[in-house]
Amino acid sequence: MTPTLAITFDTELIWGSVDHVTPAEFERRYPDVRGAIAGIMRLLQTYEISATWAVVGHLFLARCREDASGSAHPAIVMPARGSAAERWFRADPCTSRERDPLFYGDDLLDLLTASRTAQEIGCHSFVHAPYDDPAMTAEVVRSDLAECKRAAARRGIELTSFVFPRNREAHHDSLRAEGFTAYRGADPTWHASIGGPAGRLAHLIDQGMAIPPPVSTPRQILPGLWNIPGSMLLLHNSGFRGAVPLRARVAKAKAGLRRAVREGAVFHLWTHPFNVASDAPFMLEALERILREAALMRDREELLVEPMRSIAKRSRQEGIRAT
């Protein structure tokens, strides 16, 4: 495979945190996420890099409200009452961006789609309810995906790439049935199987020592559905994670780029905009150094830089040629 860099931004504002953080606490931890997204976009345009923005479906909206039946999104089949998954849907304030800006993001879609360097808009579920929750049945998941597609279609966007909430995979057949062609699978890191505090310590050591991250070749999981695994999370700079210096983060990503070239594989960098907002000057500097290196390698024709949709399409074409 041609050496490739993929970048995904899991774009969720507060939706990824509604089970444990209030809006006030979220804003304290991650000030000005919208400003961080604008900063990321400036860098992507400066270096002419296309990324995949996996956007929570509710962020396509400017407002919503409950109907006579008490549902804001009646086409979605709700998970079982009282389940953990249901709480994600019940977090919907049913108001507007002006009143609850962390729950609505139509302005962010305006920014992403206006980019002079094309950005792929992908899907991150409708409200970030983890798909492996037992209450997220196939019927619930299919309706959740369909609602995302409807919200995107109103803006002329076709969703074909998916990132699982919290990277917890399930219902691959539903993805394929709803027309998705690519998803980001779990990072195959050496510490992935270590849980609890020991796992967090192992992740910190991995980052601090700038151990070269894994790279992968896309794999067809179901006919037409490609797994493009993650390689490296660009870690936020707050709490104990602030112990990882900028140079280590950049060195680790550069090692991933070199490994992709050496092995003819995909280096898949990912993060959340709120990770960047945790310390925007620091995080944007790290991201810029990585993008600058990637752009140099691309300009030397050592590396392609593509969104997930393009990688899946190329994998399919190469697979056809190999048959």
Secondary structure, DSSP 8 states (H G I E B T S, - for coil): ---EEEEEEEE-TTGGGTTT--HHHHHHHS--HHHHHHHHHHHHHHTT---EEEE-GGGG-SB----TTS-SSTTS----TTSHHHHHHHT---SBTTT-TTS--HHHHHHHHT-SS--EEEE--SS---TTSTT--HHHHHHHHHHHHHHHHTTT----EEE-GGG----HHHHHHTT--EEE-----TTTT--HHHHHHHHHHHHHTT-----B--EEEETTEEE----EE---SSGGGGGS-HHHHHHHHHHHHHHHHHHT-EEEEEE-HHHHHTTHHHHHHHHHHHHHHHHHHHHTTS-EE--HHHHHHHHHHHHHHH-
